[in-house]
Amino acid sequence: MKTKDGMRCILDALLAHACRETVIDWAIEQACGRFRSEILHISRVESGLHFNASQACTANILNFDLEEIAQMLEVLAPCTWCMVQGLLNSNPVACQGRVATKSAIYENSMILLKGHSVIYQTLEGVGEVKGEWGA
């Protein structure tokens, strides 16, 4: 009975029994332990995800790639990634308005840093946001 289906039958039987709350508490405790372990692992410098803001330069900020970071998180912390995705996907209305992928964004817009302002171009037109960046 060490198959995945066999284990599922055992867990389903325990959930159907009067000890349901004990099983759920145990499962949450185990999951939280896994999440903590994965988060500690990815927070180490060796994971490649550590960002030292005090040492950041313009190139670090311009080369920031959220899609690449998301892919690394999915590989390095799969259980935590699955849990976060499940929570984010819990609102079906919000899922319909998802942000486009990086490739779609690059096709439809361009951002240029110019002194203390950001000039951006989208399909709707060109705009500029003035401000103090990194001051």
Backbone as numpy.savetxt, mean C-alpha at the origin, in Angstrom:
# Nx Ny Nz CAx CAy CAz Cx Cy Cz
-5.12 -35.38 6.96 -5.93 -34.18 6.96 -5.08 -32.92 6.96
-3.84 -32.99 6.48 -2.98 -31.82 6.46 -3.09 -31.05 5.15
-4.11 -31.33 4.37 -4.31 -30.59 3.14 -4.98 -29.25 3.48
-4.93 -28.35 2.52 -5.56 -27.04 2.73 -7.07 -27.21 2.94
-7.69 -28.08 2.17 -9.13 -28.33 2.32 -9.44 -28.96 3.68
-8.59 -29.87 4.12 -8.78 -30.51 5.42 -8.69 -29.51 6.56
-7.71 -28.62 6.47 -7.56 -27.60 7.50 -8.76 -26.65 7.48
-9.25 -26.34 6.29 -10.41 -25.46 6.17 -11.63 -26.10 6.84
-11.79 -27.42 6.68 -12.91 -28.14 7.31 -12.82 -28.07 8.83
-11.61 -28.24 9.35 -11.41 -28.17 10.80 -11.73 -26.78 11.32
-11.23 -25.75 10.62 -11.49 -24.37 11.05 -12.98 -24.03 10.96
-13.64 -24.47 9.89 -15.08 -24.23 9.76 -15.86 -24.91 10.89
-15.42 -26.12 11.27 -16.08 -26.84 12.36 -15.91 -26.10 13.68
-14.71 -25.56 13.91 -14.47 -24.80 15.14 -15.32 -23.52 15.17
-15.47 -22.87 14.02 -16.28 -21.66 13.97 -17.76 -21.95 14.18
-18.20 -23.13 13.79 -19.60 -23.51 13.95 -19.91 -23.90 15.40
-18.89 -24.18 16.17 -19.04 -24.64 17.55 -19.19 -23.44 18.48
-19.48 -23.71 19.72 -19.67 -22.67 20.74 -18.40 -21.86 21.01
-17.25 -22.38 20.59 -15.98 -21.68 20.86 -15.64 -20.68 19.75
-16.62 -20.25 18.99 -16.42 -19.34 17.86 -15.60 -18.11 18.24
-15.98 -17.43 19.33 -15.28 -16.21 19.74 -13.81 -16.48 20.07
-13.55 -17.61 20.70 -12.17 -17.99 21.02 -11.37 -18.19 19.75
-11.95 -18.84 18.76 -11.27 -19.08 17.49 -11.00 -17.75 16.77
-11.99 -16.87 16.78 -11.82 -15.57 16.12 -10.75 -14.75 16.83
-10.77 -14.72 18.15 -9.75 -14.00 18.90 -8.36 -14.54 18.60
-8.24 -15.87 18.54 -6.96 -16.51 18.23 -6.50 -16.12 16.82
-7.41 -16.15 15.86 -7.06 -15.82 14.48 -6.60 -14.36 14.36
-7.28 -13.46 15.06 -6.90 -12.04 15.04 -5.52 -11.88 15.67
-5.28 -12.55 16.77 -3.97 -12.49 17.44 -2.87 -12.98 16.50
-3.11 -14.08 15.80 -2.12 -14.62 14.87 -1.88 -13.67 13.71
-2.97 -13.10 13.17 -2.85 -12.17 12.05 -2.08 -10.92 12.47
-2.40 -10.36 13.62 -1.70 -9.17 14.11 -0.22 -9.45 14.30
0.11 -10.63 14.79 1.52 -11.01 14.94 2.22 -11.05 13.59
1.56 -11.58 12.58 2.13 -11.63 11.22 2.30 -10.23 10.67
1.28 -9.36 10.85 1.37 -7.98 10.36 2.53 -7.24 11.01
2.67 -7.39 12.34 3.78 -6.75 13.07 5.12 -7.21 12.51
5.25 -8.50 12.31 6.50 -9.07 11.80 6.84 -8.52 10.41
5.83 -8.47 9.54 6.06 -7.97 8.19 6.40 -6.48 8.21
5.73 -5.71 9.03 5.99 -4.27 9.10 7.38 -4.00 9.66
7.78 -4.77 10.68 9.15 -4.62 11.19 10.16 -4.96 10.11
9.89 -6.00 9.33 10.79 -6.41 8.25 10.93 -5.30 7.19
9.82 -4.73 6.74 9.90 -3.72 5.68 10.39 -2.37 6.18
10.36 -2.15 7.50 10.84 -0.87 8.04 12.36 -0.85 8.19
13.01 -1.98 8.01 14.47 -2.03 8.09 15.08 -1.44 6.82
16.22 -0.81 6.97 16.92 -0.19 5.84 17.17 -1.20 4.73
17.49 -2.45 5.10 17.83 -3.48 4.13 16.69 -3.81 3.17
15.46 -3.49 3.54 14.31 -3.81 2.69 14.28 -2.96 1.42
14.99 -1.83 1.46 14.99 -0.93 0.30 13.85 0.06 0.31
13.02 0.04 1.34 11.88 0.95 1.43 12.11 2.09 2.41
13.26 2.12 3.05 13.54 3.13 4.06 13.87 4.46 3.38
13.18 5.53 3.77 13.41 6.85 3.19 13.92 7.78 4.29
15.12 8.25 4.14 15.74 9.14 5.12 15.47 10.58 4.69
14.41 11.18 5.23 13.98 12.52 4.81 15.05 13.58 5.05
15.82 13.42 6.12 16.84 14.44 6.42 17.98 14.40 5.41
18.15 13.31 4.69 19.20 13.18 3.69 18.67 13.24 2.26
17.38 13.50 2.09 16.76 13.48 0.77 17.24 14.64 -0.10
17.39 14.36 -1.37 17.74 15.40 -2.32 16.66 15.45 -3.40
16.77 16.39 -4.29 15.77 16.57 -5.33 15.59 15.30 -6.15
16.69 14.62 -6.48 16.60 13.39 -7.28 15.78 12.32 -6.57
15.94 12.19 -5.23 15.15 11.21 -4.48 13.66 11.50 -4.60
13.31 12.77 -4.50 11.90 13.15 -4.55 11.35 12.98 -5.96
12.11 13.39 -6.97 11.64 13.27 -8.35 11.56 11.83 -8.81
12.40 10.96 -8.24 12.39 9.54 -8.63 11.44 8.70 -7.78
10.70 9.33 -6.90 9.74 8.64 -6.04 8.71 7.94 -6.92
8.55 6.64 -6.74 7.66 5.84 -7.59 6.72 5.03 -6.70
5.52 5.53 -6.51 4.55 4.89 -5.63 4.17 3.49 -6.11
4.07 3.30 -7.42 3.74 1.98 -7.95 4.82 0.95 -7.61
6.09 1.36 -7.73 7.20 0.46 -7.40 7.20 0.12 -5.92
6.92 1.11 -5.08 6.84 0.87 -3.64 5.71 -0.09 -3.32
4.57 0.10 -3.96 3.42 -0.80 -3.75 3.77 -2.23 -4.15
4.47 -2.39 -5.26 4.86 -3.73 -5.70 5.83 -4.37 -4.70
6.76 -3.58 -4.17 7.70 -4.10 -3.18 6.96 -4.50 -1.90
6.00 -3.68 -1.47 5.21 -4.01 -0.28 4.44 -5.30 -0.48
3.89 -5.47 -1.66 3.12 -6.68 -1.94 3.99 -7.93 -1.84
5.26 -7.81 -2.26 6.19 -8.95 -2.21 6.73 -9.17 -0.80
7.14 -8.08 -0.14 7.81 -8.18 1.16 6.85 -8.34 2.34
5.61 -7.90 2.19 4.64 -7.98 3.28 3.28 -8.44 2.72
3.22 -9.66 2.20 2.01 -10.11 1.50 0.74 -10.16 2.36
0.86 -10.57 3.60 -0.34 -10.63 4.46 -0.84 -9.23 4.79
0.07 -8.34 5.12 -0.31 -6.96 5.43 -0.90 -6.30 4.18
-0.29 -6.54 3.02 -0.79 -6.00 1.77 -2.21 -6.49 1.50
-2.45 -7.77 1.70 -3.77 -8.36 1.47 -4.80 -7.75 2.41
-4.44 -7.55 3.66 -5.36 -6.96 4.63 -5.69 -5.52 4.26
-4.67 -4.73 3.91 -4.91 -3.33 3.54 -5.75 -3.26 2.28
-5.44 -4.09 1.29 -6.24 -4.10 0.05 -7.68 -4.49 0.34
-7.88 -5.45 1.22 -9.23 -5.85 1.59 -10.01 -4.72 2.22
-9.34 -3.96 3.09 -9.99 -2.81 3.71 -10.29 -1.71 2.69
-9.33 -1.46 1.80 -9.55 -0.43 0.78 -10.64 -0.83 -0.20
-10.76 -2.12 -0.48 -11.76 -2.61 -1.42 -13.14 -2.79 -0.79
-13.26 -2.53 0.49 -14.53 -2.79 1.18 -15.63 -1.81 0.77
-15.27 -0.69 0.16 -16.25 0.27 -0.30 -16.34 0.17 -1.83
-17.37 -0.52 -2.35 -17.46 -0.74 -3.80 -17.61 0.56 -4.60
-18.21 1.59 -4.02 -18.36 2.87 -4.72 -16.99 3.51 -4.92
-16.15 3.47 -3.88 -14.81 4.05 -3.97 -13.95 3.27 -4.97
-14.15 1.97 -5.07 -13.37 1.14 -6.00 -13.62 1.54 -7.44
-14.81 2.04 -7.76 -15.14 2.43 -9.12 -14.36 3.67 -9.56
-14.00 4.52 -8.61 -13.28 5.75 -8.94 -11.80 5.66 -8.67
-11.21 4.48 -8.81 -9.79 4.27 -8.53 -8.89 5.19 -9.33
-7.77 5.54 -8.73 -6.77 6.36 -9.39 -6.16 5.55 -10.53
-5.90 6.21 -11.62 -5.32 5.55 -12.79 -3.91 5.07 -12.49
-3.43 4.12 -13.27 -2.08 3.61 -13.09 -1.07 4.65 -13.52
0.18 4.44 -13.15 1.25 5.38 -13.47 1.35 5.60 -14.98
1.24 4.55 -15.77 1.37 4.69 -17.21 0.25 5.57 -17.77
-0.95 5.43 -17.25 -2.06 6.27 -17.71 -1.84 7.72 -17.29
-1.30 7.92 -16.11 -1.04 9.28 -15.64 0.01 9.94 -16.53
1.09 9.20 -16.86 2.13 9.76 -17.71 1.60 10.08 -19.11
0.68 9.30 -19.60 0.11 9.56 -20.92 -0.75 10.81 -20.90
-1.40 11.10 -19.79 -2.38 12.18 -19.73 -1.89 13.46 -19.06
-0.71 13.44 -18.44 -0.28 14.66 -17.75 1.23 14.76 -17.69
1.69 15.97 -17.40 3.11 16.22 -17.25 3.27 17.25 -16.15
4.21 17.03 -15.23 4.46 17.99 -14.15 5.91 18.46 -14.26
6.13 19.75 -14.14 7.46 20.31 -14.22 7.68 21.21 -13.02
8.73 20.93 -12.24 9.08 21.81 -11.13 9.85 22.99 -11.68
9.44 24.20 -11.32 10.09 25.41 -11.83 10.24 26.40 -10.68
11.42 26.46 -10.12 11.65 27.37 -9.00 10.78 27.03 -7.82
9.92 27.95 -7.45 9.02 27.75 -6.32 7.59 27.51 -6.77
7.41 27.02 -7.97 6.06 26.72 -8.43 6.06 25.39 -9.18
4.89 24.83 -9.31 4.72 23.59 -10.06 3.84 23.89 -11.25
4.34 23.60 -12.43 3.55 23.77 -13.64 3.09 22.38 -14.05
1.81 22.25 -14.30 1.29 20.94 -14.67 0.43 21.05 -15.92
0.43 19.97 -16.68 -0.37 19.92 -17.89 -1.18 18.64 -17.87
-2.47 18.76 -18.09 -3.35 17.61 -18.18 -4.14 17.74 -19.47
-5.02 16.81 -19.72 -5.86 16.88 -20.90 -6.78 18.10 -20.85
-7.07 18.59 -19.63 -7.95 19.73 -19.47 -7.24 21.06 -19.67
-5.93 21.09 -19.63 -5.21 22.34 -19.82 -3.95 22.43 -18.97
-3.39 23.63 -18.91 -2.15 23.87 -18.19 -2.46 24.72 -16.96
-1.78 24.47 -15.85 -1.98 25.24 -14.65 -0.68 25.41 -13.90
-0.69 26.28 -12.90 0.51 26.51 -12.10 0.10 26.68 -10.64
0.86 26.05 -9.74 0.65 26.18 -8.31 1.90 26.79 -7.72
1.78 27.96 -7.10 2.93 28.63 -6.51 3.02 28.27 -5.03
4.24 28.20 -4.51 4.43 27.89 -3.10 5.89 27.67 -2.79
6.17 27.48 -1.53 7.53 27.20 -1.07 7.70 25.69 -0.99
8.49 25.11 -1.83 8.71 23.66 -1.88 10.03 23.33 -1.23
9.95 22.60 -0.14 11.14 22.13 0.55 11.91 23.23 1.27
11.26 24.33 1.56 11.94 25.44 2.25 12.10 25.15 3.71
